[in-house]
Amino acid sequence: MIKNYLKFILLTTSFSHCQVGIGTTTPLESLHLAESNSTIRIESLNTTNNIKNNGIELTQVYADKDGELTLNPPVFTGAGSAGSPLNFIIDIPNFVPDNLSGFASPYHKLGRIITSNNTNESTEGFIYSVPFTTPQSCVVEIKHSISVILSGSDLAIPSKTYISDGKTRTLQTYFCFDIGNDGLSPAEKAIKYGFQGQFYASDTGGITGYPYLNSHGYASLPPGTHSIHFFAIISDPPSTFTSIGFGGSLDFLKIRVYN
């Protein structure tokens, strides 16, 4: 009896350290599926046995502290934060109002007007701000596209003329974060994200319509309600007049929140 018991222990120990291969006689891991179309099916994670699997969308599978597979998301334990993992998008279409100045047609799609007059070679102006909320400490990815319209006369009068002096203008956009949405401080304004620029040189020909400035950037934010502030910089040669409307057409802003 004792002899048989010892034999059973030896056999069990031997099997517990072996490697199992499916489709191969020389497995390289504890479990090795060698077939090129190998799949694994776990009945406890299917729609019938797990309410977290809705049977429509693919469901994320996590490994817990013991290495067991589960559909329950782990608790996030990153720096200064707790809670489930984040990964969602705040989508704000046409985030800059088309008619901030309240003009009648045909000047009702100029967005935010910023002008560099004959005495300035560089002018900076505020475009728009958008509040949003992050439930916990996270990384945000900002992607945006802002339409622009250029004029050689002051759009704020309103008036609009094509630029035809043959000189080059530079237009740039960037954004800053107001942490806590309590007013953009000088320190917050000094941290600039997503710088993007374009050159505009007037000449005959071309087509009518809105060009776009596209940009993106990343930032780490604490939990709470914050706001993102967009700015523009216009640079033009001496003794030239440049008036630009930012956001008069179909702009977009996407904020991805994740940790």
Rosetta silent file (secondary structure, phi, psi, omega in degrees, C-alpha in Angstrom):
SEQUENCE: MIKNYLKFILLTTSFSHCQVGIGTTTPLESLHLAESNSTIRIESLNTTNNIKNNGIELTQVYADKDGELTLNPPVFTGAGSAGSPLNFIIDIPNFVPDNLSGFASPYHKLGRIITSNNTNESTEGFIYSVPFTTPQSCVVEIKHSISVILSGSDLAIPSKTYISDGKTRTLQTYFCFDIGNDGLSPAEKAIKYGFQGQFYASDTGGITGYPYLNSHGYASLPPGTHSIHFFAIISDPPSTFTSIGFGGSLDFLKIRVYN
SCORE:     score description
SCORE:     0.000 S_00000001
   1 L     0.000  -47.891  179.125    0.000    0.000    0.000 S_00000001
   2 H   -64.061  -39.251  179.921    2.767    2.420    0.966 S_00000001
   3 H   -62.098  -44.215  178.090    4.724    1.453   -2.128 S_00000001
   4 H   -63.919  -38.247  179.739    1.763    2.212   -4.382 S_00000001
   5 H   -63.478  -43.657  178.472    1.203    5.585   -2.626 S_00000001
   6 H   -64.494  -38.781  178.985    4.840    6.606   -3.181 S_00000001
   7 H   -62.542  -39.448  179.602    4.576    5.571   -6.836 S_00000001
   8 H   -63.938  -41.735  178.974    1.479    7.810   -7.199 S_00000001
   9 H   -62.389  -44.568  179.828    3.347   10.801   -5.690 S_00000001
  10 H   -62.127  -41.928  178.817    6.281   10.305   -8.058 S_00000001
  11 H   -66.006  -41.956 -179.723    3.988   10.111  -11.063 S_00000001
  12 H   -63.420  -44.253  179.077    2.027   13.200   -9.984 S_00000001
  13 H   -62.301  -40.185 -179.432    5.229   15.178   -9.448 S_00000001
  14 H   -62.918  -45.798 -179.520    6.526   14.107  -12.821 S_00000001
  15 H   -68.351  -32.134 -176.029    3.359   15.217  -14.593 S_00000001
  16 H   -69.019  -18.819 -178.736    3.179   18.541  -12.699 S_00000001
  17 L  -107.613    3.589 -176.766    6.495   19.664  -14.190 S_00000001
  18 L   -85.419  167.523  176.047    5.991   18.451  -17.740 S_00000001
  19 L  -107.242  136.795 -176.475    5.133   20.521  -20.796 S_00000001
  20 E  -105.952  129.400  178.119    1.966   19.807  -22.710 S_00000001
  21 E  -118.736  137.193  173.782    1.853   20.205  -26.467 S_00000001
  22 E  -116.600  114.432 -175.343   -1.176   20.249  -28.765 S_00000001
  23 L    87.355    7.587  177.912   -0.175   19.739  -32.363 S_00000001
  24 L  -151.485  147.893  175.687    3.471   19.207  -31.396 S_00000001
  25 L   -99.209   -0.086  178.782    5.548   16.521  -29.712 S_00000001
  26 L  -129.336   68.829 -178.912    8.161   19.058  -28.553 S_00000001
  27 L   -62.936  142.570 -178.551    6.275   21.711  -26.540 S_00000001
  28 L  -103.892  -10.323  177.969    8.312   24.796  -25.614 S_00000001
  29 L  -132.238  175.739  179.500    6.018   26.111  -22.873 S_00000001
  30 L   -56.982  -38.022  172.099    3.846   24.623  -20.141 S_00000001
  31 E  -133.384  120.276 -174.722    1.029   24.647  -22.697 S_00000001
  32 E  -124.469  111.979  174.573    2.020   24.916  -26.356 S_00000001
  33 E   -96.084  111.001 -170.155   -0.621   25.166  -29.115 S_00000001
  34 L   -95.217  -14.816 -177.492    1.344   24.556  -32.289 S_00000001
  35 L   -72.955  142.108 -175.169   -1.358   24.648  -34.949 S_00000001
  36 L   -66.390  -21.650  178.780   -1.454   27.841  -37.024 S_00000001
  37 L  -112.947   31.073 -177.913   -5.230   28.203  -36.478 S_00000001
  38 L   -64.629  142.764  175.251   -5.236   27.234  -32.794 S_00000001
  39 L  -136.510  161.524  177.325   -7.975   28.709  -30.580 S_00000001
  40 L  -125.037  134.401  178.442   -8.879   28.534  -26.903 S_00000001
  41 L  -120.871  126.657  178.859  -12.443   28.329  -25.612 S_00000001
  42 L  -120.282  106.650 -173.830  -13.338   29.082  -21.980 S_00000001
  43 H   -61.128  -31.542 -177.252  -16.985   28.253  -21.261 S_00000001
  44 H   -69.965  -12.329 -179.220  -17.070   30.318  -18.059 S_00000001
  45 H  -105.287    4.675 -176.962  -16.440   33.507  -20.090 S_00000001
  46 L   -83.257  177.160 -175.893  -19.116   32.996  -22.735 S_00000001
  47 L   -61.804  -37.051 -177.195  -22.471   34.800  -23.004 S_00000001
  48 L   -67.118  -38.582 -171.476  -24.397   32.018  -21.275 S_00000001
  49 L  -103.271   -5.088 -176.126  -22.194   31.856  -18.191 S_00000001
  50 L  -141.259  117.129 -176.510  -20.956   35.454  -17.790 S_00000001
  51 L   -69.766  -16.523  178.868  -23.184   38.553  -17.769 S_00000001
  52 L   -78.133   -8.387  174.991  -20.196   40.777  -18.637 S_00000001
  53 L  -102.606  106.026 -175.054  -20.117   39.177  -22.101 S_00000001
  54 L   -82.266   -3.523  176.925  -23.043   40.717  -24.012 S_00000001
  55 L    78.046    0.109 -178.705  -22.590   38.448  -27.022 S_00000001
  56 L  -112.158  -52.803 -178.884  -22.375   41.405  -29.420 S_00000001
  57 L  -100.259  155.662  172.840  -19.052   43.124  -28.840 S_00000001
  58 L   -66.297  139.872 -175.585  -15.673   41.573  -28.144 S_00000001
  59 L  -109.575  134.435  178.729  -15.030   41.542  -24.395 S_00000001
  60 L   -70.413  139.487  177.887  -11.681   42.354  -22.777 S_00000001
  61 L  -112.440  132.890 -178.224  -10.135   39.547  -20.748 S_00000001
  62 E  -115.563  156.404  172.858   -7.926   40.348  -17.738 S_00000001
  63 E  -105.330  126.203  179.785   -5.505   38.292  -15.670 S_00000001
  64 L   -82.353 -174.436 -175.097   -5.978   38.604  -11.904 S_00000001
  65 L   -62.675  -23.206  178.872   -3.233   38.457   -9.261 S_00000001
  66 L   -93.109    1.342 -178.441   -3.258   34.647   -9.404 S_00000001
  67 L    83.928    8.544  179.495   -2.993   34.608  -13.193 S_00000001
  68 L   -85.140  141.620 -177.958   -6.591   33.474  -13.645 S_00000001
  69 E   -81.089  137.582 -177.427   -8.505   34.904  -16.613 S_00000001
  70 E  -149.842  159.686  173.679  -11.558   37.039  -15.842 S_00000001
  71 L   -95.148   -2.394  178.480  -13.840   39.625  -17.439 S_00000001
  72 L   -81.142  121.565 -179.341  -13.752   41.770  -14.292 S_00000001
  73 L   -65.781  145.049 -179.781  -11.466   44.810  -14.845 S_00000001
  74 L   -73.557  165.845  175.080   -8.686   45.178  -12.262 S_00000001
  75 L   -82.987  126.578  179.934   -8.468   48.036   -9.804 S_00000001
  76 E   -74.341  130.458 -178.659   -6.137   50.742  -11.078 S_00000001
  77 L  -125.717   38.534  178.104   -3.381   51.515   -8.560 S_00000001
  78 L   -70.743  178.194 -175.516   -1.396   54.144  -10.425 S_00000001
  79 L   -60.416  121.060  172.958    0.233   57.165   -8.784 S_00000001
  80 L    67.393   24.176 -175.664   -2.274   59.101   -6.706 S_00000001
  81 L  -150.025  157.359  173.442   -5.326   57.345   -8.088 S_00000001
  82 L  -148.008  154.191 -179.364   -7.696   54.456   -7.620 S_00000001
  83 E   131.662  177.232 -178.623  -10.562   53.076   -9.654 S_00000001
  84 L   -71.798  157.912  178.028  -11.241   51.142  -12.825 S_00000001
  85 L   -61.013  147.054  179.133   -9.190   51.709  -15.968 S_00000001
  86 L  -107.662  144.678  169.716  -10.305   54.591  -18.177 S_00000001
  87 E  -170.465   87.767  178.387  -10.550   54.660  -21.939 S_00000001
  88 E  -146.259  165.245 -176.231  -13.268   56.837  -23.399 S_00000001
  89 E  -119.198  132.662  168.625  -13.646   59.726  -25.819 S_00000001
  90 E   -97.660  114.299 -175.877  -15.310   63.096  -25.328 S_00000001
  91 E  -107.953  117.301 -178.341  -16.398   64.110  -28.827 S_00000001
  92 E  -121.507   92.669 -179.892  -17.333   67.778  -29.313 S_00000001
  93 E   -72.542  146.207  177.605  -18.229   68.502  -32.952 S_00000001
  94 L    49.698   51.622 -169.005  -18.048   72.094  -34.204 S_00000001
  95 L   -70.997  -20.017  173.840  -16.682   73.166  -30.808 S_00000001
  96 L   -96.787  118.909  179.942  -16.036   76.807  -31.831 S_00000001
  97 L   -56.577  138.669 -175.367  -19.393   78.575  -32.444 S_00000001
  98 L   -67.046  -30.958 -172.415  -19.665   79.720  -36.051 S_00000001
  99 L  -128.353   64.366 -179.705  -21.056   83.175  -35.256 S_00000001
 100 L   -64.080  -26.309 -178.661  -19.483   84.444  -32.048 S_00000001
 101 L   -88.165  -10.487  178.006  -19.915   88.056  -33.215 S_00000001
 102 L    72.232   30.616 -178.640  -23.614   87.683  -34.008 S_00000001
 103 L   -81.009  155.146  174.414  -23.358   89.020  -37.560 S_00000001
 104 L   -82.007  161.238  175.848  -26.039   88.596  -40.215 S_00000001
 105 L   -58.443  138.342   16.098  -25.416   86.635  -43.409 S_00000001
 106 L   -97.935   18.258 -177.399  -23.049   86.566  -45.286 S_00000001
 107 L  -107.549   26.031 -174.460  -20.792   87.251  -42.255 S_00000001
 108 L   -93.462    5.325  179.049  -22.372   84.710  -39.909 S_00000001
 109 L  -131.165   60.276 -179.511  -19.643   82.044  -40.283 S_00000001
 110 L  -112.872   -9.256  179.742  -16.468   83.792  -39.174 S_00000001
 111 L    63.710 -136.448  177.015  -15.930   82.135  -35.767 S_00000001
 112 E   -92.635  123.149 -177.290  -13.501   84.056  -33.541 S_00000001
 113 E   -93.243  125.618  176.341  -12.004   87.078  -35.306 S_00000001
 114 E  -128.889  131.401 -172.018   -8.351   87.943  -34.574 S_00000001
 115 E  -127.381  135.269  171.173   -6.686   90.782  -36.467 S_00000001
 116 E  -107.137  110.432 -174.956   -3.104   91.890  -37.022 S_00000001
 117 L   -83.507 -171.619 -174.331   -3.261   95.529  -38.135 S_00000001
 118 L   -65.831  -20.023 -176.915   -0.725   97.597  -40.082 S_00000001
 119 L   -96.212   -8.534 -178.452    1.376   98.348  -36.984 S_00000001
 120 L  -107.668  143.151  172.751    1.699   94.749  -35.728 S_00000001
 121 L  -109.154   -9.757  175.679    3.870   91.976  -37.079 S_00000001
 122 E  -153.019  127.803 -179.081    2.629   89.402  -34.576 S_00000001
 123 E  -132.688  132.902  176.849   -0.725   89.224  -32.797 S_00000001
 124 E  -113.124  141.741  179.353   -1.977   86.601  -30.356 S_00000001
 125 E  -147.713  157.126  178.634   -5.633   86.064  -29.492 S_00000001
 126 E   -83.872  133.567  178.511   -7.979   83.768  -27.599 S_00000001
 127 E   -95.470  -63.130 -175.775  -10.208   81.516  -29.721 S_00000001
 128 E  -169.347  161.200  175.780  -12.429   79.499  -27.383 S_00000001
 129 E  -130.709  150.357 -177.226  -12.481   77.290  -24.264 S_00000001
 130 E  -134.131  123.711  176.101  -14.245   73.998  -23.557 S_00000001
 131 E   -82.455  152.278  174.721  -14.845   72.453  -20.084 S_00000001
 132 E  -156.999  163.251 -174.717  -14.607   68.698  -19.476 S_00000001
 133 E  -122.655  135.419  173.611  -14.438   66.324  -16.499 S_00000001
 134 E  -113.737  126.720 -175.291  -11.964   63.557  -15.652 S_00000001
 135 L   -73.808  -18.747  179.742  -13.140   61.083  -12.959 S_00000001
 136 L  -158.052  174.553  178.022   -9.618   60.246  -11.774 S_00000001
 137 L   -57.466  134.986 -170.847   -5.963   60.962  -12.480 S_00000001
 138 E  -161.037  174.273  169.954   -5.410   60.244  -16.139 S_00000001
 139 E  -106.958  135.383  174.601   -3.728   61.068  -19.429 S_00000001
 140 E  -113.869  139.679  173.901   -5.719   63.039  -21.977 S_00000001
 141 E  -112.337  123.003 -177.789   -5.053   63.036  -25.707 S_00000001
 142 E  -105.935  127.342  171.431   -6.368   66.081  -27.541 S_00000001
 143 E  -127.467  131.478 -178.451   -7.101   66.036  -31.264 S_00000001
 144 E  -148.869  159.611  175.986   -8.698   69.027  -32.925 S_00000001
 145 E  -139.426  124.764 -177.773   -9.276   70.713  -36.257 S_00000001
 146 E  -119.803  127.592  177.744  -10.057   74.439  -36.555 S_00000001
 147 E   -79.389  153.707  178.701  -11.237   76.086  -39.757 S_00000001
 148 E  -136.488  151.893  172.631   -9.851   79.483  -40.790 S_00000001
 149 E  -137.506  130.772 -173.508  -10.843   82.237  -43.179 S_00000001
 150 E  -107.755  145.218  179.787   -8.418   85.029  -44.145 S_00000001
 151 E  -144.286  147.504  175.234   -9.204   88.593  -45.148 S_00000001
 152 L   -89.398   -2.731  173.836   -7.237   91.686  -46.099 S_00000001
 153 L  -123.742  168.661 -171.484   -9.874   93.885  -44.436 S_00000001
 154 L   -73.712  112.156  178.358  -11.269   93.829  -40.899 S_00000001
 155 L   -64.608  -22.207 -176.705  -13.714   90.948  -40.489 S_00000001
 156 L   -78.360   -5.517 -176.593  -15.010   92.565  -37.280 S_00000001
 157 L   -71.743  -45.689    1.921  -16.556   95.571  -39.118 S_00000001
 158 L   -94.705  154.761  172.582  -17.733   93.236  -40.813 S_00000001
 159 L  -158.395  163.473 -179.172  -16.104   93.171  -44.218 S_00000001
 160 L  -152.389  123.879  176.140  -14.191   90.608  -46.220 S_00000001
 161 L  -135.060  148.616  176.990  -11.674   91.007  -49.030 S_00000001
 162 L   -71.456  141.849  175.936   -9.250   88.602  -50.608 S_00000001
 163 L   -79.103  125.200 -174.222   -5.580   89.156  -49.757 S_00000001
 164 L  -136.330   20.989 -178.191   -3.792   90.025  -52.974 S_00000001
 165 L   -87.212   -2.207  177.695   -0.549   91.743  -51.978 S_00000001
 166 L    75.741    9.172 -178.588    1.571   88.641  -52.678 S_00000001
 167 L  -100.859  155.179 -173.560    3.003   88.606  -49.128 S_00000001
 168 E   -92.466  138.041  172.355    3.149   85.611  -46.809 S_00000001
 169 E  -114.192  150.263  173.787    1.235   85.228  -43.541 S_00000001
 170 E  -119.491  131.143  175.882    1.827   82.661  -40.802 S_00000001
 171 E  -125.902  134.948 -176.969   -0.999   81.427  -38.598 S_00000001
 172 E  -132.005  153.278  172.000   -0.529   79.136  -35.581 S_00000001
 173 E  -131.460  154.492  172.728   -2.731   77.566  -32.943 S_00000001
 174 E  -155.761  171.516  178.197   -2.008   75.990  -29.562 S_00000001
 175 E  -139.129  157.470  178.711   -3.943   75.092  -26.415 S_00000001
 176 E  -131.250  161.662  179.056   -3.517   75.264  -22.620 S_00000001
 177 E  -111.347  129.494  171.051   -5.247   73.555  -19.691 S_00000001
 178 E   -95.235   98.968 -177.130   -7.037   75.388  -16.896 S_00000001
 179 L   -71.638  120.919 -178.039   -6.720   72.861  -14.073 S_00000001
 180 L    89.195   -4.562  178.659   -9.855   73.030  -11.949 S_00000001
 181 L    51.766   43.517 -178.353  -11.596   75.362  -14.403 S_00000001
 182 L  -114.187   20.309 -178.149  -11.030   78.298  -12.042 S_00000001
 183 L   107.931  128.106 -177.221   -9.449   80.702  -14.526 S_00000001
 184 L   -71.476  115.006 -178.846   -6.362   80.209  -16.669 S_00000001
 185 L   -82.170  162.222  175.999   -3.382   81.374  -14.594 S_00000001
 186 H   -56.528  -36.619  179.081   -0.169   82.816  -16.093 S_00000001
 187 H   -66.807  -40.288  178.241    1.631   79.595  -15.120 S_00000001
 188 H   -69.756  -36.930  179.302   -0.997   77.463  -16.894 S_00000001
 189 H   -66.192  -28.143 -177.359   -0.961   79.775  -19.910 S_00000001
 190 H   -73.687  -18.478  179.777    2.826   79.358  -20.150 S_00000001
 191 L   -94.962  106.136 -171.731    2.498   75.589  -20.758 S_00000001
 192 L  -109.840  133.672 -177.646    1.502   75.337  -24.417 S_00000001
 193 E  -118.315  154.608  168.020    0.442   72.146  -26.175 S_00000001
 194 E    63.594   36.704  177.699   -0.204   71.159  -29.767 S_00000001
 195 E   -58.080  130.204  177.144    1.560   73.982  -31.607 S_00000001
 196 E  -144.912  144.499 -178.075    0.573   73.873  -35.260 S_00000001
 197 E  -145.328  160.770  174.911    1.079   76.381  -38.056 S_00000001
 198 E  -141.037  154.446  173.314    0.484   77.108  -41.714 S_00000001
 199 E  -104.166  143.044  175.618    1.796   79.589  -44.244 S_00000001
 200 E  -127.425  123.034  177.121   -0.508   81.523  -46.507 S_00000001
 201 E  -123.344  122.633 -175.255    0.794   83.249  -49.632 S_00000001
 202 L   -79.077  143.136  176.332   -1.683   85.138  -51.798 S_00000001
 203 L  -165.133  170.392  178.396   -1.755   84.705  -55.546 S_00000001
 204 L   -73.377  157.345  179.233   -4.281   84.413  -58.317 S_00000001
 205 L    92.420 -164.185 -179.041   -6.196   81.197  -58.790 S_00000001
 206 L    87.116 -174.655 -178.779   -7.134   78.608  -56.189 S_00000001
 207 L  -128.639  160.754  177.180  -10.591   77.709  -54.883 S_00000001
 208 L   -83.588  158.614  179.379  -12.914   79.146  -52.261 S_00000001
 209 L   137.721 -178.932 -177.526  -13.481   77.428  -48.913 S_00000001
 210 L  -101.928  122.653  165.423  -12.013   76.994  -45.447 S_00000001
 211 L   -77.058  165.718 -176.586   -8.518   75.638  -44.854 S_00000001
 212 E  -128.551  146.814  170.082   -7.999   73.794  -41.560 S_00000001
 213 E  -107.280  120.017 -178.995   -5.397   73.710  -38.814 S_00000001
 214 E  -113.405  139.549 -179.090   -5.086   70.193  -37.304 S_00000001
 215 E  -157.927  166.612  173.694   -3.145   69.356  -34.173 S_00000001
 216 E  -153.170  164.520  179.036   -2.911   67.050  -31.173 S_00000001
 217 E  -167.946  170.623 -176.614   -1.149   66.793  -27.820 S_00000001
 218 E  -129.247  149.783  176.465   -1.034   64.921  -24.501 S_00000001
 219 E  -154.043  151.878  173.650   -1.211   65.959  -20.844 S_00000001
 220 E   -99.139  128.543 -175.036   -1.503   64.340  -17.402 S_00000001
 221 E  -128.770  149.203  173.888   -4.408   65.713  -15.381 S_00000001
 222 L   -80.721  171.909  176.242   -5.807   65.169  -11.865 S_00000001
 223 L   -67.476  151.397  177.708   -9.455   64.269  -11.262 S_00000001
 224 E   133.715 -176.174  176.437  -11.992   67.085  -11.531 S_00000001
 225 E   -96.326  126.073 -178.544  -13.516   69.541  -13.979 S_00000001
 226 E  -126.202 -179.117  173.058  -10.991   71.362  -16.162 S_00000001
 227 E  -144.580  150.698  178.271  -11.095   73.390  -19.354 S_00000001
 228 E  -110.937  130.008 -175.105   -8.995   73.534  -22.476 S_00000001
 229 E  -113.256  129.161 -178.427   -8.233   76.980  -23.930 S_00000001
 230 E  -105.610  138.091 -179.226   -7.351   77.520  -27.596 S_00000001
 231 E  -131.108  160.109  176.878   -5.231   80.428  -28.853 S_00000001
 232 E  -132.428  149.983  175.193   -4.001   81.691  -32.215 S_00000001
 233 E  -126.107  126.999  176.334   -0.950   83.650  -33.337 S_00000001
 234 E  -111.384  127.388  176.228   -0.926   85.680  -36.571 S_00000001
 235 E  -122.658  131.014  179.164    2.397   86.835  -38.035 S_00000001
 236 L  -144.836  163.911 -177.252    2.603   89.041  -41.123 S_00000001
 237 L   -65.770  164.328  178.231    5.121   91.375  -42.801 S_00000001
 238 L   -58.632  145.280  174.955    5.437   95.056  -41.765 S_00000001
 239 L    61.477   30.506  174.166    2.668   97.425  -42.896 S_00000001
 240 L  -118.852  156.151 -178.369    0.280   94.630  -43.838 S_00000001
 241 L  -117.767  127.644 -179.321   -3.246   93.973  -42.584 S_00000001
 242 E  -136.896  122.771  177.353   -4.468   90.455  -41.803 S_00000001
 243 E  -122.493  127.581 -174.779   -7.818   89.522  -40.299 S_00000001
 244 E  -128.226  134.879  172.070   -8.600   85.854  -39.645 S_00000001
 245 E  -101.721  122.950 -178.772  -11.743   84.105  -38.470 S_00000001
 246 E  -104.284  119.990  173.391  -11.055   80.893  -36.523 S_00000001
 247 L    93.810   26.965 -179.454  -13.815   78.274  -36.290 S_00000001
 248 L   -84.598   -8.079 -179.078  -16.430   79.474  -38.757 S_00000001
 249 L  -120.883 -152.884 -172.871  -17.000   76.072  -40.324 S_00000001
 250 L   -85.054   87.381  177.883  -17.251   72.430  -39.149 S_00000001
 251 L   -84.360  168.234  171.623  -14.487   72.092  -36.552 S_00000001
 252 E  -145.161  151.544  176.060  -14.012   69.090  -34.273 S_00000001
 253 E  -136.815  124.758  176.578  -12.507   68.387  -30.862 S_00000001
 254 E  -123.718  127.238  178.888  -11.884   64.876  -29.509 S_00000001
 255 E  -116.701  109.667  175.967  -10.578   64.302  -25.982 S_00000001
 256 E   -93.208  128.223 -178.283   -9.476   60.727  -25.224 S_00000001
 257 E  -112.745  123.653  178.891   -9.206   60.004  -21.519 S_00000001
 258 E  -158.811  165.336  176.714   -7.225   56.988  -20.344 S_00000001
 259 L  -135.263    0.000    0.000   -4.660   55.808  -17.788 S_00000001
